[in-house]
């Protein structure tokens, strides 16, 4: 079996960690391609080290740019790789421009696409990620769904074949990693904070961070909270913060601003927080895994299960959100089966094996 796996962004590195290791242990020939969509060391290199992800066979070095320019550059470079490697499948994760570019190139070359984290929908087409995931799903031959809701979403769009409910790959990694984390006191001591006495904040979505006035309103509002706010600053967000600095902005005294941290340290910060404020899909899930109240600064979420169970609340940016943030409460009943049984990687491998061995791959 021969696969080309395409990665490009922080969430995909996390999702690929277990599956790439298992595939190689089982003798699968996996060619790993890093598009370079996330190229900063704190969003790329640290995750390869933390999670022991194999060194990429190809580094495309695409870097940043507009959605069109970035996707086009990826497609041009990926076409060369796929023509050279001629895999049985192209394996993609999530909903980034790297995901879309790989799916489009593979489809045009008549190479089957396998999509991990298929079927997610926020039903907000203004989000680039929504466009990416919808198109990728409709181009994929194998659709590995993390939840039952994802399966239903695909069927509602007329996709009826190649759908597999395998559970969430991030949940499996969490289960394998959580027990090995250092004591909570280690991360608290490092940052001078007390357990359950701070909020953890992450922001990177264009709608929240690309416009100075929107970001200023968010940060000014959060500065009115009494507790500390730990804020790992995404490079995209940092660009707008620098523009605010030039206009005289200063963080509130309750902010502790830091560079992005690796997977293990982020889990520690999440575990010790009073609550989590985010616009990240992955962080929403990790908050749920840790049974931490989460506030998502978005009008919709693709992880609707976290909202329905009461562990996640969607908030609009503005002064009114303070009341919700200050009234932190735990969610409702906790269903440990929502994201699978923690054996996602093995299920995906078994499905790959069955399809490659028993079926003629179309060309």
Secondary structure, 3 states (H helix, E strand, C coil): CEEEEEECCHHHHHHHHHHHHHHHHCCCEEEEEECCCCCCHHHCHHHHHHCCCCCCCEECCCCCCCHHHHHHHHHHHHHHHHHHHCCCEEEEECCCHHHHHHHHHHHHCCCEEEEEEECCCCCCCCCHHHHHHHHHHHHCCEEEECCHHHHHHHHHCCCCCCEEECCCHHHHHHHHHHCCCCCHHHHHHHHCCCCCCEEEEECCCHHHHCCHHHHHHHHHHHCCCCCEEEEEECHHHHHHHHHHHHCCCCCCCCEEEEECCCHHHHHHHHHHCCEEEECCHHHHHHHHHCCCCEEECCCCCCCHHHHHCCCEEECCCCCCHHHHHHCCCCCCCCCCCCCCCCCHHHHHHHHHHHHHHHCCCCC
